[in-house]
């Protein structure tokens, strides 16, 4: 006679293994599939010229001279001269880059930074090699 109370044992381990392999294959191949549809972009109008954001580059040498374009100033004279020269630039849009020699003292670089901020510029960056 048969024992009807006996529960059969289902082994699903091979099924799980196969599904994991299929999932791994799907995950690897999906990013490599590129769908490319040909589109034609409309022609834009060229009547409006995008304005370039003005930039100011200040270079400070180890002998405490500040260079602005082709002009050079002693560090002590820089603040007043920079205020006069910077009136040609819009204060809210102009980006100021300060490049200082590493042999300079901290206070010299901060003096130039403070002078630029007092002239009204808000977008000021100190540049490094890194």
Number of C-alpha atoms within 10 A of each C-alpha: 3 5 6 6 6 7 7 6 6 6 8 8 9 9 9 11 11 11 12 12 11 12 11 11 11 11 11 11 9 9 8 8 8 7 5 6 6 5 6 6 6 6 6 6 7 7 6 6 7 7 6 8 9 12 14 15 15 19 19 23 16 13 11 19 17 24 19 17 10 5 7 16 16 13 18 14 12 19 19 11 12 17 15 10 11 16 11 8 14 13 17 10 14 18 18 21 17 21 19 23 14 12 10 14 12 10 9 15 20 11 15 21 20 12 17 22 15 12 18 14 19 15 15 17 13 12 12 10 4 3
